[in-house]
């Protein structure tokens, strides 16, 4: 069974983790223009107008593009486009 000191330390750690998570709300802290752009891109993916990052990575794997796992979505788009 845990001692009172251990329980207090665990409680403190949980509170610290919760506070850190509250602070870290990264999307909320981005500029409005960036949030808008992210929303527009997400809508295109939902409508099927744009491929998802996973789909781009699968295509890059088929085309044997090196470094694909470290690429972001935009980089994958640029790498896959000429290889098609």
C-alpha positions as YAML, in Angstrom:
chain: A
units: angstrom
residues:
- id: 1
  name: UNK
  ca: [0.00, 0.00, 0.00]
- id: 2
  name: UNK
  ca: [1.23, 3.50, -0.82]
- id: 3
  name: UNK
  ca: [2.30, 5.81, 1.96]
- id: 4
  name: UNK
  ca: [0.73, 9.21, 2.53]
- id: 5
  name: UNK
  ca: [3.85, 10.85, 1.09]
- id: 6
  name: UNK
  ca: [3.59, 8.75, -2.09]
- id: 7
  name: UNK
  ca: [-0.11, 9.57, -2.51]
- id: 8
  name: UNK
  ca: [0.63, 13.28, -2.07]
- id: 9
  name: UNK
  ca: [3.41, 13.10, -4.67]
- id: 10
  name: UNK
  ca: [1.11, 11.26, -7.10]
- id: 11
  name: UNK
  ca: [-1.63, 13.85, -6.59]
- id: 12
  name: UNK
  ca: [0.89, 16.62, -7.23]
- id: 13
  name: UNK
  ca: [2.12, 14.94, -10.41]
- id: 14
  name: UNK
  ca: [-1.42, 14.55, -11.73]
- id: 15
  name: UNK
  ca: [-2.18, 18.22, -11.06]
- id: 16
  name: UNK
  ca: [1.02, 19.27, -12.84]
- id: 17
  name: UNK
  ca: [0.18, 17.10, -15.84]
- id: 18
  name: UNK
  ca: [-3.35, 18.50, -16.05]
- id: 19
  name: UNK
  ca: [-2.08, 22.07, -15.84]
- id: 20
  name: UNK
  ca: [0.47, 21.38, -18.58]
- id: 21
  name: UNK
  ca: [-2.20, 19.91, -20.83]
- id: 22
  name: UNK
  ca: [-4.42, 22.95, -20.32]
- id: 23
  name: UNK
  ca: [-1.58, 25.31, -21.21]
- id: 24
  name: UNK
  ca: [-0.56, 23.33, -24.26]
- id: 25
  name: UNK
  ca: [-3.76, 23.83, -26.29]
- id: 26
  name: UNK
  ca: [-1.69, 24.56, -29.36]
- id: 27
  name: UNK
  ca: [-4.41, 25.09, -31.98]
- id: 28
  name: UNK
  ca: [-6.01, 27.75, -29.83]
- id: 29
  name: UNK
  ca: [-2.71, 29.61, -29.60]
- id: 30
  name: UNK
  ca: [-2.08, 29.69, -33.36]
- id: 31
  name: UNK
  ca: [-2.79, 32.85, -35.38]
- id: 32
  name: UNK
  ca: [-6.33, 33.14, -36.78]
- id: 33
  name: UNK
  ca: [-5.07, 32.95, -40.38]
- id: 34
  name: UNK
  ca: [-3.31, 29.64, -39.69]
- id: 35
  name: UNK
  ca: [-6.37, 28.16, -37.95]
- id: 36
  name: UNK
  ca: [-8.52, 29.19, -40.93]
- id: 37
  name: UNK
  ca: [-6.10, 27.57, -43.39]
- id: 38
  name: UNK
  ca: [-6.04, 24.35, -41.36]
- id: 39
  name: UNK
  ca: [-9.84, 24.27, -41.30]
- id: 40
  name: UNK
  ca: [-10.08, 24.75, -45.05]
- id: 41
  name: UNK
  ca: [-7.56, 21.96, -45.67]
- id: 42
  name: UNK
  ca: [-9.47, 19.63, -43.33]
- id: 43
  name: UNK
  ca: [-12.71, 20.34, -45.20]
- id: 44
  name: UNK
  ca: [-11.07, 19.49, -48.53]
- id: 45
  name: UNK
  ca: [-9.90, 16.17, -47.12]
- id: 46
  name: UNK
  ca: [-13.38, 15.39, -45.77]
- id: 47
  name: UNK
  ca: [-14.95, 16.15, -49.15]
- id: 48
  name: UNK
  ca: [-12.41, 13.95, -50.88]
- id: 49
  name: UNK
  ca: [-10.80, 16.76, -52.88]
- id: 50
  name: UNK
  ca: [-7.40, 16.24, -51.22]
- id: 51
  name: UNK
  ca: [-5.63, 13.06, -50.10]
- id: 52
  name: UNK
  ca: [-4.84, 12.49, -46.44]
- id: 53
  name: UNK
  ca: [-1.27, 12.35, -45.20]
- id: 54
  name: UNK
  ca: [-1.59, 8.59, -44.75]
- id: 55
  name: UNK
  ca: [-2.74, 8.16, -48.36]
- id: 56
  name: UNK
  ca: [0.18, 10.29, -49.57]
- id: 57
  name: UNK
  ca: [2.61, 8.25, -47.48]
- id: 58
  name: UNK
  ca: [1.25, 4.97, -48.90]
- id: 59
  name: UNK
  ca: [1.68, 6.30, -52.42]
- id: 60
  name: UNK
  ca: [5.21, 7.47, -51.60]
- id: 61
  name: UNK
  ca: [5.95, 3.97, -50.28]
- id: 62
  name: UNK
  ca: [4.74, 2.45, -53.56]
- id: 63
  name: UNK
  ca: [6.88, 4.92, -55.51]
- id: 64
  name: UNK
  ca: [9.84, 4.17, -53.19]
- id: 65
  name: UNK
  ca: [10.47, 7.80, -52.21]
- id: 66
  name: UNK
  ca: [13.21, 8.04, -49.57]
- id: 67
  name: UNK
  ca: [12.69, 10.00, -46.36]
- id: 68
  name: UNK
  ca: [8.90, 9.82, -46.60]
- id: 69
  name: UNK
  ca: [8.37, 9.02, -42.93]
- id: 70
  name: UNK
  ca: [9.99, 12.30, -41.90]
- id: 71
  name: UNK
  ca: [8.08, 14.41, -44.43]
- id: 72
  name: UNK
  ca: [5.05, 16.50, -43.65]
- id: 73
  name: UNK
  ca: [1.93, 16.50, -45.78]
- id: 74
  name: UNK
  ca: [3.03, 19.38, -48.01]
- id: 75
  name: UNK
  ca: [6.46, 17.79, -48.59]
- id: 76
  name: UNK
  ca: [4.82, 14.49, -49.47]
- id: 77
  name: UNK
  ca: [2.56, 16.25, -51.99]
- id: 78
  name: UNK
  ca: [5.60, 17.85, -53.64]
- id: 79
  name: UNK
  ca: [7.54, 14.57, -53.66]
- id: 80
  name: UNK
  ca: [4.70, 12.42, -55.03]
- id: 81
  name: UNK
  ca: [3.52, 14.85, -57.75]
- id: 82
  name: UNK
  ca: [6.53, 14.56, -60.13]
- id: 83
  name: UNK
  ca: [6.87, 10.82, -59.51]
- id: 84
  name: UNK
  ca: [3.33, 10.18, -60.73]
...
